[in-house]
């Protein structure tokens, strides 16, 4: 525990000092108007200098992903800087690979706009919007997971199944200012006026506590998105999907999208792990999808089945179940296997090892990794 406390304390002090420096710098310096060149002339902005790049872009309606709300603790707001803005800061380097450092990839929340600047971002970020949505419904799908459906009113969202949205959490008793957290969308892309997410309660979590204890039906809430690059390939490869808990979200979206778009014949194996039956949900929905998608196979498994549950499905860790199915039931002689994983880094690492051991090449494994 002491080994964890020291880095956290240092990070906290560094964050406070960084905020103080930003305020002093804004007061002491007047940078005037500056130009931001995006993607070599694809878009240009004339803005007032002095604020972090992430804040400046969002104030102009261009949103980069930021699961921590711009505090430099998630590493999500990466972009390439094509002009000289100085060396990488100590707050950036922990999130960068050697290749990213060499390519001058930066965290937008840590780069201040002081002079004309050039940046490169993925083209699909031009489609990201901020929505002022209304909470249409909140349902308990398990004792600790809520399904939250947002209505966008006259607005519409265009996204590929697998992408995520950022919930803007307003100030409440846990936080003085607003912050943002990312959640995979479980809704169907065809339902362009609605966004659905699954939120699992994390003890002490800022966003999950707000959703579970404070959010009400009929309430307004800001959403920003869509973001992310987790999506199914456009091929006939066999999909091996693995998740647990709220990791259900992107796969619910993908499977319904396959149904809506007529992608009916692709072979899909979905392994869903839970501890006990009280952690298992959407069983009826998955059964309906199995009936409508001829080559879809749902494999739920319990790691700790309880007496009296009446469980007659697979038991054990989901990685062991996946391993046995790959060895005994999934015929991959004629088609490529692709892995799709959604969950914690530990779960993804374990599943990745099983897939690699069973012939799924690393370049055919795709992740939606929880922070």
Secondary structure, DSSP 8 states (H G I E B T S, - for coil): -HHHHHHHHHHHHHHHHHHHHHHHHHHH----EEEEEETTTTEEEEEESSSBHHHHHHHTT-----TTSSSSSS---EEEE-S---S--HHHHTT--HHHHHTTEEETTT-B--S-EEEE--GGGGG-EEEEEEEEEEEESSSSEEEEEEE-TT------TT-EEEEEE--BTTBSS-EEEEEEB-S-TT-TTEEEEEEE--TT-HHHHHHHHT--TT-EEEEEEEE------SS--EEEEEEEGGGHHHHHHHHHHHHHTT--S--EEEEEEESSGGG---HHHHHHHHHHSTTEEEEEEESS--TTS---SEES-HHHHHHHHHHHT---SSS-EEEEEEE-HHHHHHHHHHHHHTT--GGGEEEEE--
